[in-house]
Amino acid sequence: MRCYACAKPSFQIICSDCREKLFRPQVHTRKIGTLDVISFYPYAAIASLLHTKHKPEGYRIYKRLARMTMHPFIKEFAESLESDVYIVGVDEYVGSGYSHTALLAHAMRTQKTKVLHGKLLAKNRVSYSGKDLQFRLNHPRDFRYTGKSGIDVILVDDTVTTGITLQEAQGVLLQHGVNVLFALTLADAKE
């Protein structure tokens, strides 16, 4: 096998040199409405990796990115928790054989963080990729939540651009009595 980034021989999809030199997380927080969105990279830094989500190698790349970012973050965060927090992936729709948001959410499972897979799904399958704010506002995702109420959650998605998706997800969860602590994304397109 070879490293996806540098093409050097590697047992990992992203070699240790690239993880250290090219893909070291640069944590950034952006406020979108009332929601804090924590991202690990500027979009441009990992765009080529994010574009693999609908390709066969995307599964391994997203899994590695989750282990490099989401897992260490939640492990440290969970140390201070007194009660359980739930992880909810935004629209864990399975396309191309897997759900990239489910991979990210799964990496966040600890003793104090429980993953609720497939509980927040969009009824509207529209793609926002490359679309402007007006398009996103005119075509809401129309999320349906089927999970527990009265819980604290962390929302998980791969990228935040305008924040419309995360705000809509937060609104649906609030309607169901769910407290959204914050959202985690791999990349921030405004960064």
C-alpha positions in Angstrom: 0.0 0.0 0.0 0.9 3.6 -0.4 0.2 6.8 1.5 -2.7 8.7 -0.2 -0.9 12.0 0.3 2.7 11.4 -0.6 2.6 8.0 -2.4 5.4 6.5 -0.2 5.0 2.9 0.9 2.9 2.8 4.0 0.6 0.3 5.9 -1.7 3.3 6.7 -3.7 5.2 4.2 -2.0 8.4 5.5 1.6 7.7 6.6 3.0 9.0 9.9 5.2 11.6 8.2 2.1 13.1 6.4 0.1 13.0 9.6 2.8 14.9 11.4 3.8 17.4 8.7 0.7 17.9 6.5 -2.3 17.0 8.5 -1.7 18.1 12.1 -5.0 19.4 13.4 -5.4 23.2 13.7 -8.5 23.5 16.0 -10.7 26.5 15.4 -14.1 27.4 16.8 -16.7 29.4 14.9 -20.0 30.6 16.4 -23.0 30.0 14.1 -26.2 31.4 15.6 -26.2 29.9 19.1 -24.0 26.9 18.1 -20.3 26.6 18.7 -18.7 24.7 15.8 -15.3 23.2 16.4 -13.3 22.3 13.3 -9.9 20.6 13.1 -8.7 21.9 9.7 -9.2 24.8 7.2 -11.1 23.2 4.3 -8.3 23.9 1.8 -5.8 21.9 4.0 -7.7 18.6 3.5 -10.0 19.2 0.5 -8.4 16.4 -1.5 -9.1 14.0 1.4 -12.7 15.2 1.9 -13.4 14.7 -1.8 -12.8 11.0 -1.4 -16.0 10.4 0.5 -17.8 8.9 -2.5 -14.8 6.8 -3.7 -13.6 3.4 -2.5 -10.6 4.8 -0.6 -12.8 7.3 1.2 -13.8 4.8 3.9 -10.2 4.3 4.9 -9.3 8.0 4.7 -12.3 9.2 6.8 -11.6 6.5 9.3 -8.0 7.7 9.6 -9.1 11.3 9.9 -11.5 10.4 12.6 -8.8 8.6 14.6 -6.5 11.6 14.1 -9.0 14.2 15.2 -12.4 13.2 16.7 -11.1 10.4 18.8 -8.4 12.3 20.7 -10.7 15.3 21.1 -13.5 13.3 22.6 -11.2 11.2 24.8 -9.9 14.3 26.5 -13.4 15.9 26.6 -14.9 12.8 28.2 -12.5 12.8 31.1 -14.4 15.8 32.7 -17.9 14.4 32.1 -20.1 13.5 35.0 -22.9 12.1 32.9 -23.3 10.5 29.5 -23.2 12.6 26.4 -24.5 11.3 23.1 -22.9 11.7 19.7 -25.3 12.3 16.7 -24.0 12.3 13.1 -25.7 14.7 10.8 -27.6 12.7 8.2 -25.8 9.3 8.4 -27.2 8.3 5.0 -25.3 5.4 3.5 -24.0 6.2 0.1 -21.0 4.5 -1.7 -21.2 1.6 0.7 -20.8 3.6 4.0 -21.7 6.8 5.8 -18.8 9.2 6.3 -20.5 11.0 9.2 -21.2 7.6 10.8 -17.4 6.8 10.6 -16.7 10.1 12.3 -19.3 9.6 15.0 -18.2 6.0 15.7 -14.7 7.2 16.4 -16.1 9.2 19.3 -17.4 6.3 21.3 -16.1 6.1 24.9 -17.4 5.0 28.2 -19.1 8.4 28.7 -20.0 9.2 25.1 -22.6 7.0 23.4 -23.2 7.1 19.6 -26.8 7.3 18.3 -26.3 6.1 14.8 -28.9 7.0 12.1 -31.2 9.0 14.4 -31.0 12.3 12.5 -31.7 11.8 8.9 -32.6 14.2 6.1 -35.8 13.6 4.2 -34.6 15.9 1.5 -31.6 14.3 -0.3 -30.4 17.5 -2.0 -26.7 18.0 -2.2 -25.3 21.3 -1.0 -21.9 20.8 -2.4 -20.8 23.9 -4.3 -24.2 25.6 -3.7 -24.6 29.1 -2.4 -26.4 30.3 0.7 -29.6 31.2 -1.1 -29.8 27.7 -2.6 -29.3 26.1 0.9 -32.0 28.4 2.4 -34.5 27.5 -0.4 -33.8 23.7 -0.1 -33.8 22.8 3.6 -32.7 19.2 4.6 -36.0 18.6 6.5 -34.4 16.5 9.2 -36.2 13.8 11.1 -35.0 12.8 14.6 -35.9 9.4 16.1 -33.6 9.3 19.1 -33.9 9.9 22.8 -35.1 13.2 24.3 -33.8 14.9 27.4 -30.2 14.3 26.6 -27.0 16.2 25.8 -25.5 15.7 22.3 -22.6 16.7 20.2 -23.4 17.0 16.5 -20.9 15.6 14.0 -20.4 16.5 10.3 -17.5 16.5 7.9 -17.6 20.1 6.8 -19.1 23.4 7.8 -19.6 25.9 5.1 -22.5 28.3 5.8 -23.7 26.5 8.9 -27.2 26.1 7.6 -27.2 22.3 7.9 -25.9 22.4 11.5 -28.4 25.1 12.5 -31.3 23.2 11.0 -30.1 20.0 12.8 -29.8 21.9 16.1 -33.3 23.3 15.7 -34.9 19.8 15.1 -33.0 18.4 18.1 -34.2 21.3 20.3 -37.8 20.6 19.2 -37.3 17.1 20.6 -36.0 18.2 23.9 -32.3 17.6 23.1 -29.6 19.9 24.3 -26.9 20.4 21.7 -23.6 21.2 23.4 -21.6 22.0 20.3 -20.8 20.6 16.8 -17.6 19.0 15.6 -16.5 19.0 12.0 -13.3 18.0 10.2 -13.1 21.1 8.2 -14.3 24.7 8.1 -14.8 26.1 4.6 -14.6 29.7 5.9 -11.3 29.2 7.6 
